[in-house]
Amino acid sequence: MPNLSGNILIVEARFYEDIADALVCGAETTLEKADQLIERIAVPGVFEIPTAIKFAWDDIRFDGCVTLGCVIRGETDHYDHICREVSRALMDLSIELKIPHGFGIITCENREQAWERANIKQKNIGARAAKACLRMIEIRATNSG
Protein backbone atom coordinates (compact mmCIF):
# COMPACT_ATOMS: atom_id res chain seq x y z
CA MET A 1 0.00 0.00 0.00
CA PRO A 2 1.51 3.39 -0.95
CA ASN A 3 2.20 5.99 1.70
CA LEU A 4 -0.94 8.11 1.93
CA SER A 5 -0.22 10.24 4.98
CA GLY A 6 -3.41 11.87 6.17
CA ASN A 7 -5.83 12.65 8.94
CA ILE A 8 -8.14 9.85 10.08
CA LEU A 9 -11.15 10.18 12.34
CA ILE A 10 -11.88 7.31 14.72
CA VAL A 11 -15.35 7.37 16.23
CA GLU A 12 -15.58 4.87 19.05
CA ALA A 13 -18.64 3.75 20.98
CA ARG A 14 -17.69 3.33 24.65
CA PHE A 15 -20.66 1.26 25.86
CA TYR A 16 -18.47 -1.84 26.30
CA GLU A 17 -15.26 -0.11 27.35
CA ASP A 18 -12.93 -3.13 27.34
CA ILE A 19 -14.06 -4.10 23.85
CA ALA A 20 -13.79 -0.49 22.67
CA ASP A 21 -10.23 -0.27 24.03
CA ALA A 22 -9.20 -3.40 22.11
CA LEU A 23 -10.80 -2.16 18.89
CA VAL A 24 -9.07 1.21 19.20
CA CYS A 25 -5.73 -0.45 19.92
CA GLY A 26 -5.94 -2.47 16.71
CA ALA A 27 -7.03 0.50 14.62
CA GLU A 28 -4.48 2.94 16.04
CA THR A 29 -1.60 0.51 15.60
CA THR A 30 -2.49 -0.01 11.96
CA LEU A 31 -3.02 3.69 11.24
CA GLU A 32 0.18 4.75 13.00
CA LYS A 33 2.17 2.22 10.95
CA ALA A 34 0.66 3.85 7.86
CA ASP A 35 1.81 7.30 9.04
CA GLN A 36 -1.71 8.61 9.65
CA LEU A 37 -2.65 11.34 12.08
CA ILE A 38 -5.54 10.22 14.27
CA GLU A 39 -8.32 12.14 15.94
CA ARG A 40 -10.63 10.22 18.25
CA ILE A 41 -14.19 11.00 19.24
CA ALA A 42 -15.82 8.89 21.95
CA VAL A 43 -19.59 8.48 21.97
CA PRO A 44 -21.80 6.61 24.46
CA GLY A 45 -22.98 3.88 22.08
CA VAL A 46 -23.07 2.88 18.42
CA PHE A 47 -26.33 4.74 17.81
CA GLU A 48 -24.49 8.06 18.25
CA ILE A 49 -21.67 7.26 15.79
CA PRO A 50 -23.34 8.54 12.58
CA THR A 51 -24.22 11.90 14.14
CA ALA A 52 -20.69 12.34 15.50
CA ILE A 53 -19.28 11.68 12.03
CA LYS A 54 -21.62 14.23 10.48
CA PHE A 55 -20.68 16.88 13.07
CA ALA A 56 -16.96 16.26 12.58
CA TRP A 57 -17.10 15.99 8.79
CA ASP A 58 -18.90 19.31 8.50
CA ASP A 59 -16.25 21.13 10.57
CA ILE A 60 -12.89 19.47 9.96
CA ARG A 61 -11.13 17.97 6.96
CA PHE A 62 -10.50 14.25 7.33
CA ASP A 63 -9.20 11.84 4.73
CA GLY A 64 -11.22 8.94 6.11
CA CYS A 65 -12.91 7.53 9.17
CA VAL A 66 -13.00 4.33 11.16
CA THR A 67 -16.06 3.46 13.21
CA LEU A 68 -15.64 1.16 16.18
CA GLY A 69 -18.13 -0.29 18.62
CA CYS A 70 -20.05 -3.33 19.71
CA VAL A 71 -23.68 -4.42 19.85
CA ILE A 72 -24.47 -7.61 21.73
CA ARG A 73 -27.84 -9.30 21.25
CA GLY A 74 -30.14 -9.05 24.24
CA GLU A 75 -33.56 -10.38 25.08
CA THR A 76 -35.50 -7.90 22.91
CA ASP A 77 -35.42 -6.81 19.27
CA HIS A 78 -33.51 -3.62 20.17
CA TYR A 79 -30.36 -5.27 18.78
CA ASP A 80 -31.90 -5.69 15.33
CA HIS A 81 -33.08 -2.09 15.16
CA ILE A 82 -29.76 -0.62 16.29
CA CYS A 83 -27.65 -2.79 13.97
CA ARG A 84 -29.83 -2.09 10.93
CA GLU A 85 -30.22 1.66 11.46
CA VAL A 86 -26.61 2.37 12.34
CA SER A 87 -25.32 0.33 9.40
CA ARG A 88 -27.69 2.10 7.01
CA ALA A 89 -26.84 5.56 8.38
CA LEU A 90 -23.10 4.89 8.04
CA MET A 91 -23.49 3.62 4.49
CA ASP A 92 -25.58 6.64 3.57
CA LEU A 93 -23.01 9.04 5.07
CA SER A 94 -20.15 7.26 3.34
CA ILE A 95 -21.83 7.63 -0.03
CA GLU A 96 -23.29 11.12 0.48
CA LEU A 97 -20.11 12.66 1.89
CA LYS A 98 -17.70 10.44 -0.09
CA ILE A 99 -16.06 9.26 3.12
CA PRO A 100 -13.49 6.48 2.89
CA HIS A 101 -14.83 4.40 5.76
CA GLY A 102 -13.67 1.39 7.72
CA PHE A 103 -16.59 -0.32 9.45
CA GLY A 104 -15.48 -1.84 12.76
CA ILE A 105 -18.75 -2.29 14.59
CA ILE A 106 -19.03 -5.77 16.01
CA THR A 107 -22.50 -7.33 16.08
CA CYS A 108 -22.64 -10.60 17.97
CA GLU A 109 -24.54 -12.87 20.31
CA ASN A 110 -22.43 -12.58 23.48
CA ARG A 111 -19.37 -11.04 25.15
CA GLU A 112 -17.15 -14.00 24.30
CA GLN A 113 -17.79 -13.52 20.58
CA ALA A 114 -17.27 -9.78 20.95
CA TRP A 115 -13.97 -10.22 22.72
CA GLU A 116 -12.72 -12.73 20.14
CA ARG A 117 -13.45 -10.23 17.37
CA ALA A 118 -11.99 -7.20 19.18
CA ASN A 119 -8.85 -8.82 20.61
CA ILE A 120 -5.71 -7.81 18.70
CA LYS A 121 -4.36 -11.35 19.06
CA GLN A 122 -7.46 -12.90 17.54
CA LYS A 123 -9.69 -11.41 14.81
CA ASN A 124 -8.55 -7.79 15.39
CA ILE A 125 -11.56 -6.08 13.82
CA GLY A 126 -10.13 -2.65 14.72
CA ALA A 127 -7.12 -3.28 12.49
CA ARG A 128 -9.31 -4.69 9.72
CA ALA A 129 -11.49 -1.57 9.80
CA ALA A 130 -8.41 0.67 9.67
CA LYS A 131 -7.04 -1.27 6.69
CA ALA A 132 -10.39 -0.96 4.91
CA CYS A 133 -10.35 2.81 5.46
CA LEU A 134 -6.80 3.08 4.10
CA ARG A 135 -7.72 1.02 1.05
CA MET A 136 -10.73 3.22 0.34
CA ILE A 137 -8.52 6.34 0.62
CA GLU A 138 -6.19 4.73 -1.89
CA ILE A 139 -9.06 3.94 -4.28
CA ARG A 140 -10.38 7.51 -4.03
CA ALA A 141 -6.91 8.93 -4.74
CA THR A 142 -6.49 6.66 -7.74
CA ASN A 143 -9.88 7.53 -9.20
CA SER A 144 -9.91 11.27 -8.55
CA GLY A 145 -7.59 12.21 -11.28
C-alpha positions as CSV (number, residue, x, y, z in Angstrom):
1,M,0.0,0.0,0.0
2,P,1.5,3.4,-0.9
3,N,2.2,6.0,1.7
4,L,-0.9,8.1,1.9
5,S,-0.2,10.2,5.0
6,G,-3.4,11.9,6.2
7,N,-5.8,12.7,8.9
8,I,-8.1,9.8,10.1
9,L,-11.2,10.2,12.3
10,I,-11.9,7.3,14.7
11,V,-15.4,7.4,16.2
12,E,-15.6,4.9,19.1
13,A,-18.6,3.8,21.0
14,R,-17.7,3.3,24.6
15,F,-20.7,1.3,25.9
16,Y,-18.5,-1.8,26.3
17,E,-15.3,-0.1,27.4
18,D,-12.9,-3.1,27.3
19,I,-14.1,-4.1,23.8
20,A,-13.8,-0.5,22.7
21,D,-10.2,-0.3,24.0
22,A,-9.2,-3.4,22.1
23,L,-10.8,-2.2,18.9
24,V,-9.1,1.2,19.2
25,C,-5.7,-0.4,19.9
26,G,-5.9,-2.5,16.7
27,A,-7.0,0.5,14.6
28,E,-4.5,2.9,16.0
29,T,-1.6,0.5,15.6
30,T,-2.5,0.0,12.0
31,L,-3.0,3.7,11.2
32,E,0.2,4.8,13.0
33,K,2.2,2.2,11.0
34,A,0.7,3.8,7.9
35,D,1.8,7.3,9.0
36,Q,-1.7,8.6,9.7
37,L,-2.7,11.3,12.1
38,I,-5.5,10.2,14.3
39,E,-8.3,12.1,15.9
40,R,-10.6,10.2,18.2
41,I,-14.2,11.0,19.2
42,A,-15.8,8.9,21.9
43,V,-19.6,8.5,22.0
44,P,-21.8,6.6,24.5
45,G,-23.0,3.9,22.1
46,V,-23.1,2.9,18.4
47,F,-26.3,4.7,17.8
48,E,-24.5,8.1,18.2
49,I,-21.7,7.3,15.8
50,P,-23.3,8.5,12.6
51,T,-24.2,11.9,14.1
52,A,-20.7,12.3,15.5
53,I,-19.3,11.7,12.0
54,K,-21.6,14.2,10.5
55,F,-20.7,16.9,13.1
56,A,-17.0,16.3,12.6
57,W,-17.1,16.0,8.8
58,D,-18.9,19.3,8.5
59,D,-16.3,21.1,10.6
60,I,-12.9,19.5,10.0
61,R,-11.1,18.0,7.0
62,F,-10.5,14.3,7.3
63,D,-9.2,11.8,4.7
64,G,-11.2,8.9,6.1
65,C,-12.9,7.5,9.2
66,V,-13.0,4.3,11.2
67,T,-16.1,3.5,13.2
68,L,-15.6,1.2,16.2
69,G,-18.1,-0.3,18.6
70,C,-20.1,-3.3,19.7
71,V,-23.7,-4.4,19.8
72,I,-24.5,-7.6,21.7
73,R,-27.8,-9.3,21.3
74,G,-30.1,-9.1,24.2
75,E,-33.6,-10.4,25.1
76,T,-35.5,-7.9,22.9
77,D,-35.4,-6.8,19.3
78,H,-33.5,-3.6,20.2
79,Y,-30.4,-5.3,18.8
80,D,-31.9,-5.7,15.3
81,H,-33.1,-2.1,15.2
82,I,-29.8,-0.6,16.3
83,C,-27.7,-2.8,14.0
84,R,-29.8,-2.1,10.9
85,E,-30.2,1.7,11.5
86,V,-26.6,2.4,12.3
87,S,-25.3,0.3,9.4
88,R,-27.7,2.1,7.0
89,A,-26.8,5.6,8.4
90,L,-23.1,4.9,8.0
91,M,-23.5,3.6,4.5
92,D,-25.6,6.6,3.6
93,L,-23.0,9.0,5.1
94,S,-20.1,7.3,3.3
95,I,-21.8,7.6,0.0
96,E,-23.3,11.1,0.5
97,L,-20.1,12.7,1.9
98,K,-17.7,10.4,-0.1
99,I,-16.1,9.3,3.1
100,P,-13.5,6.5,2.9
101,H,-14.8,4.4,5.8
102,G,-13.7,1.4,7.7
103,F,-16.6,-0.3,9.5
104,G,-15.5,-1.8,12.8
105,I,-18.8,-2.3,14.6
106,I,-19.0,-5.8,16.0
107,T,-22.5,-7.3,16.1
108,C,-22.6,-10.6,18.0
109,E,-24.5,-12.9,20.3
110,N,-22.4,-12.6,23.5
111,R,-19.4,-11.0,25.1
112,E,-17.2,-14.0,24.3
113,Q,-17.8,-13.5,20.6
114,A,-17.3,-9.8,20.9
115,W,-14.0,-10.2,22.7
116,E,-12.7,-12.7,20.1
117,R,-13.5,-10.2,17.4
118,A,-12.0,-7.2,19.2
119,N,-8.8,-8.8,20.6
120,I,-5.7,-7.8,18.7
121,K,-4.4,-11.4,19.1
122,Q,-7.5,-12.9,17.5
123,K,-9.7,-11.4,14.8
124,N,-8.6,-7.8,15.4
125,I,-11.6,-6.1,13.8
126,G,-10.1,-2.6,14.7
127,A,-7.1,-3.3,12.5
128,R,-9.3,-4.7,9.7
129,A,-11.5,-1.6,9.8
130,A,-8.4,0.7,9.7
131,K,-7.0,-1.3,6.7
132,A,-10.4,-1.0,4.9
133,C,-10.3,2.8,5.5
134,L,-6.8,3.1,4.1
135,R,-7.7,1.0,1.0
136,M,-10.7,3.2,0.3
137,I,-8.5,6.3,0.6
138,E,-6.2,4.7,-1.9
139,I,-9.1,3.9,-4.3
140,R,-10.4,7.5,-4.0
141,A,-6.9,8.9,-4.7
142,T,-6.5,6.7,-7.7
143,N,-9.9,7.5,-9.2
144,S,-9.9,11.3,-8.6
145,G,-7.6,12.2,-11.3
